[in-house]
């Protein structure tokens, strides 16, 4: 299974490369006659906060997350390096690979330090309504997270446990002059309810064109458990990167501030600092996210 999913992911990245070299695939939302506006995708909550625009792109990510000192692990931090790929099949239909990567986790107490691969998620999204002249779009999508990861610590599986998860979402965007807004709602349902936690996730993104190339960004994200797992008695949630399958969970919300800078029309960098704003934090205190994006 792991080799099969890795092969699919490789083919997707290869397809993006072919697009860059030959322009073979569809241009998606930004093809001739489509959207003329800017493309400023979200930076925080990179796994769940999917942009509604249909694009062909390759995106590299790094994030550094601190764990609260008052958590059961007495602090620590998580590093994650990851890549995402999106492939426009038509102006409305896109193939997405939005979760993969390598995580390195360090805990202050209780859990031993660990590292390894996170799960891989692949899916499709479709623009059910779009009005390019008003820079407005609504997209629905779904992706399946394969249990391909191999991260575990102190007898607790952090990735690769259970039978995978299915995420269904709706995403929309609209801009008014220099102001752009995106929103995303979704449910991430565990195939094996006892092994992993099912979640409701929601995000809001606001950007402003301070110049033609520089876009300050503010984002709000939240995750609420729908049905808790019961394989680990830690009362600890992994937020978006990890799924611990614990019980006694609650809503976690964050706010992020940062910017995107357009190096060229199709190459951009972005960074954001994110902070938990709810009393419940679990493994999430603060996070810094950095992104390099190539759109073709």
Secondary structure by P-SEA (a helix, b strand, c coil): caaaaaaaaaaaaaaaaaaaccccccccccccccccbbbbbbccccccccccccccccccbbbbbbccccccccccbbbbbbbbbbbbccccccccccbbbbbbbbbcccccccccccbbbbbcccccccccccccccccbbbbbccccccccccccccccccbbbbbbcccccccccbbbbbbbbbbbbcccccbbbbcccbbbbbbcccccbbbbbbbbbccccbbbccccccccccccccccccbbbbbbbcccccccccccccccccbbbbbcccccccccbbbbbbbbbcc
